[in-house]
């Protein structure tokens, strides 16, 4: 990603999207205390759909080419349908911070899928940076294991692993469609597909929900408007200026944001080892985002500074 205004805008949008998705782990964990999983998913998608309906009322809606209908449906099936189903169920068995840690393996899936569908070969920096980030995630996992209280973390983490495979498939479909449709349109399509998909599940799930308090209502509104609408719009905007592999590198930041938010909101503890591993993740992500163009600029500036001395 070159150092341009568009590249900087994309970087900021992707970082903000990661922050919002990290906060979703916390909000889902809070909402699940009083709301059944499918009713929660349906509620957040309905709120997101209302947001986009209001937006399209004033801005208008894009026309869909017949050749793209299948890709749009496949994108929506990957995320939010299968992804939300697996992730929300996973958070019933594992903790928010643990789910965030597993989520960091998403870049590996994206690299594999990008190679399969786009022929994007990862660069040396992406391989080294990704390896360092994954090492940091593993260390973060080991340090956090003693404080985890998930009822069945193995089951929860496996479900989360399947969820991120679906998220990788969504990222590939998004990258393929982003050249023809706006980020707002693609995010809106996701919300509508998800709302229709989860309607029967929510109807069956609604009888199991008890009294819902204000805290859960706030969490659902936050998930529906800020995360479902806001995070996907930011991510879609950011992905227009990077490759699928580069965009995948940013997902390594999610465990860091999730852990920090878990400490602030859920009172989970943090150790010096976790701080060290977070620094390793950030360092790895930074290396993974370096390209040949930026490296040449660095060496030229270094040579120029040396000659002036």
C-alpha positions in Angstrom: 0.0 0.0 0.0 1.6 3.2 -1.2 1.9 6.3 1.1 -0.9 8.3 -0.5 -4.0 10.1 0.8 -6.2 7.2 -0.4 -3.8 4.7 1.3 -3.8 6.6 4.5 -7.6 6.9 4.5 -7.8 3.1 3.9 -5.4 2.4 6.8 -7.5 4.6 9.2 -10.8 3.0 8.1 -9.4 -0.5 8.5 -8.0 0.2 12.0 -11.3 1.8 13.1 -13.2 -1.2 11.7 -11.0 -3.6 13.7 -11.7 -1.5 16.8 -15.4 -1.7 16.3 -15.3 -5.5 15.6 -13.3 -6.0 18.7 -15.9 -4.2 20.8 -18.5 -6.4 19.2 -17.1 -9.4 21.2 -17.8 -7.5 24.4 -21.3 -6.3 23.4 -22.3 -9.8 22.3 -21.0 -11.3 25.6 -23.1 -8.7 27.5 -26.3 -9.2 25.4 -26.1 -13.0 25.6 -26.8 -12.8 29.3 -30.4 -12.0 28.6 -31.1 -12.5 24.9 -31.0 -15.8 23.0 -28.4 -16.0 20.2 -30.5 -16.0 17.1 -32.8 -13.2 18.4 -29.7 -11.2 19.1 -28.3 -11.7 15.6 -31.7 -10.9 14.0 -32.2 -7.8 16.1 -28.8 -6.3 15.2 -29.3 -7.0 11.5 -32.8 -5.5 11.5 -31.3 -2.3 13.0 -28.6 -2.3 10.4 -31.1 -2.8 7.6 -33.2 0.2 8.9 -30.1 2.3 8.8 -29.4 1.5 5.2 -33.0 1.9 4.1 -32.9 5.4 5.5 -29.6 6.1 3.8 -30.9 4.7 0.4 -34.1 6.8 0.8 -32.0 10.0 0.4 -29.0 8.7 -1.7 -30.6 6.1 -3.9 -29.7 2.5 -4.5 -27.3 1.0 -7.1 -28.5 -1.3 -9.8 -27.4 -5.0 -9.5 -26.0 -6.7 -12.6 -27.4 -10.1 -13.2 -23.9 -11.7 -13.3 -23.2 -10.4 -9.7 -26.3 -11.8 -8.1 -24.7 -15.1 -7.2 -21.6 -13.4 -5.8 -23.7 -11.0 -3.7 -25.7 -13.9 -2.3 -22.5 -15.9 -1.6 -20.9 -12.9 0.1 -24.0 -12.5 2.4 -24.1 -16.2 3.1 -20.5 -16.2 4.3 -21.0 -13.0 6.3 -23.2 -12.3 8.2 -25.2 -15.6 7.9 -22.7 -18.3 8.7 -20.2 -16.1 10.4 -22.7 -14.6 12.9 -24.2 -18.0 13.5 -20.9 -19.5 14.4 -19.4 -16.6 16.3 -22.5 -15.9 18.5 -22.7 -19.6 19.4 -19.0 -19.7 20.1 -19.3 -16.8 22.6 -21.6 -19.0 24.6 -18.7 -21.4 25.3 -15.6 -19.2 25.3 -14.7 -15.8 26.6 -14.5 -12.5 24.6 -10.7 -12.2 24.8 -10.2 -15.9 23.8 -12.5 -15.5 20.8 -10.6 -12.4 19.8 -7.3 -14.3 19.9 -8.6 -17.1 17.6 -9.9 -14.4 15.3 -6.3 -13.3 14.6 -5.8 -16.4 12.5 -8.1 -14.9 9.8 -5.1 -13.5 7.8 -3.9 -17.0 7.1 -7.2 -18.0 5.6 -7.2 -14.8 3.5 -3.7 -15.4 2.2 -4.7 -19.0 1.2 -8.0 -17.8 -0.5 -6.3 -14.9 -2.2 -3.8 -17.2 -3.7 -6.5 -19.6 -4.8 -8.9 -17.1 -6.3 -6.8 -14.0 -7.2 -3.3 -15.5 -7.6 -2.0 -13.0 -5.0 1.3 -14.5 -3.8 2.2 -13.2 -0.3 5.4 -11.2 -0.2 8.4 -12.0 2.0 7.4 -9.2 4.4 3.8 -10.5 4.6 5.1 -14.0 5.4 7.6 -12.7 8.1 5.2 -10.2 9.5 2.3 -12.6 9.6 4.5 -15.2 11.3 5.5 -12.7 14.0 1.9 -11.6 14.5 0.7 -15.2 14.8 3.6 -15.9 17.3 2.4 -12.9 19.3 -1.2 -14.2 19.2 0.0 -17.6 20.5 1.9 -16.1 23.3 -1.1 -13.9 24.1 -3.2 -17.0 24.2 -0.8 -18.8 26.6 -0.6 -15.9 29.0 -4.4 -15.5 29.0 -5.3 -19.2 29.5 -5.1 -19.1 33.3 -7.8 -16.4 33.6 -10.3 -17.8 31.1 -13.7 -18.8 32.4 -15.5 -20.1 29.3 -17.7 -23.2 30.0 -16.2 -25.1 27.0 -13.4 -23.0 25.4 -12.3 -25.8 23.0 -15.8 -26.1 21.4 -16.2 -22.3 21.4 -12.8 -21.8 19.8 -13.5 -24.4 17.1 -16.7 -22.6 16.2 -14.8 -19.3 16.1 -12.3 -20.9 13.8 -15.0 -21.9 11.4 -16.5 -18.4 11.7 -13.2 -16.8 10.6 -13.0 -19.2 7.6 -16.4 -17.7 6.5 -15.1 -14.2 7.2 -12.1 -14.9 4.8 -14.5 -16.1 2.1 -16.5 -12.9 2.6 -13.4 -10.8 2.3 -12.5 -12.4 -1.1 -16.1 -11.9 -2.4 -16.0 -8.3 -1.2 -12.8 -7.6 -2.9 -14.2 -9.0 -6.1 -17.3 -6.9 -6.0 -15.8 -3.6 -4.5 -14.8 -2.3 -8.0 -18.4 -2.3 -9.2 -20.4 -1.3 -6.1 -20.0 1.2 -3.3 -19.0 0.2 0.3 -22.4 1.4 1.5 -24.3 -0.7 -1.0 -22.4 -3.9 -0.2 -22.8 -3.4 3.6 -26.5 -2.8 3.1 -26.9 -6.0 1.0 -25.2 -8.0 3.8 -27.7 -6.7 6.3 -30.8 -7.5 4.2 -29.6 -11.0 3.3 -28.8 -11.7 7.0 -32.2 -10.3 8.2 -34.1 -12.7 5.8 -31.8 -15.6 6.7 -32.2 -15.3 10.5 -35.9 -14.4 10.6 -37.1 -18.0 11.1 -34.4 -18.8 13.6 -35.3 -15.6 15.6 -39.0 -16.5 15.6 -38.2 -20.0 17.0 -35.7 -18.5 19.5 -38.0 -15.6 20.8 -40.0 -17.9 23.1 -36.8 -18.7 25.1 -35.9 -15.1 25.8 -36.9 -13.8 29.2 -36.9 -10.2 30.5 -34.5 -8.0 28.7 -32.8 -5.2 30.7 -31.5 -1.8 29.5 -27.9 -3.0 29.4 -28.8 -5.6 26.8 -30.9 -3.2 24.8 -28.0 -0.8 24.6 -25.7 -3.6 23.5 -28.1 -4.7 20.7 -28.5 -1.1 19.5 -24.7 -0.7 19.5 -24.2 -3.9 17.6 -26.9 -3.1 15.0 -26.1 0.5 14.2 -22.5 1.1 15.2 -21.0 -2.4 14.4 -23.2 -3.9 11.8 -23.5 -0.7 9.8 -20.4 1.3 10.8 -17.7 -1.3 10.9 -18.7 -2.9 7.6 -18.8 0.5 5.9 -15.3 1.3 7.2 -14.0 -2.1 6.2 -15.4 -1.9 2.8 -14.0 1.6 2.2 -10.6 0.5 3.5 -10.5 -2.6 1.2 -10.8 -0.4 -1.9 -7.2 0.8 -1.4 -5.5 -2.5 -0.4 -5.1 -6.0 -1.7 -7.1 -8.8 0.1 -3.8 -10.0 1.7 -2.9 -6.6 3.0 -6.4 -6.1 4.4 -6.2 -9.4 6.1 -3.1 -8.3 8.0 -5.2 -5.8 10.0 -7.2 -8.5 11.6 -4.2 -9.3 13.7 -5.0 -6.1 15.7 -8.4 -7.5 16.9 -7.0 -9.6 19.8 -5.2 -6.5 21.1 -8.3 -4.3 20.9 -10.5 -7.1 22.3 -8.1 -7.7 25.3 -7.9 -4.0 26.1 -11.7 -3.6 26.0 -12.1 -6.7 28.1 -9.9 -5.2 30.7 -11.7 -1.9 30.6 -15.3 -3.1 30.4 -15.3 -6.7 31.7 -12.5 -6.2 34.3 -10.4 -9.0 32.9 -6.7 -8.9 34.0 -3.7 -8.2 31.8 -0.1 -9.3 32.5 3.3 -8.0 31.4 3.6 -11.0 29.1 0.4 -10.1 27.3 1.7 -6.5 26.8 4.9 -7.9 25.3 2.9 -10.2 23.0 0.7 -7.3 21.9 3.8 -5.4 20.9 5.0 -8.4 18.9 1.6 -8.5 17.1 1.8 -4.8 16.2 5.4 -5.2 15.0 4.4 -8.2 12.8 1.4 -6.3 11.3 3.6 -3.3 10.6 6.2 -5.5 8.8 3.5 -7.3 6.8 2.1 -4.0 5.5 5.5 -2.9 4.1 5.9 -3.2 0.3 8.8 -3.0 -2.1 8.0 0.6 -3.0 8.1 1.8 0.6 11.3 -0.1 1.3 13.1 1.5 -1.7 12.0 4.9 -0.4 13.4 4.1 3.0 16.8 3.1 1.7 16.9 6.1 -0.6 16.2 8.5 2.3 18.8 6.7 4.4 21.4 7.0 1.7 20.5 10.7 1.2 20.9 11.4 4.9 24.2 9.6 4.9 25.6 11.6 2.0 24.6 14.9 3.5 26.6 14.1 6.6 
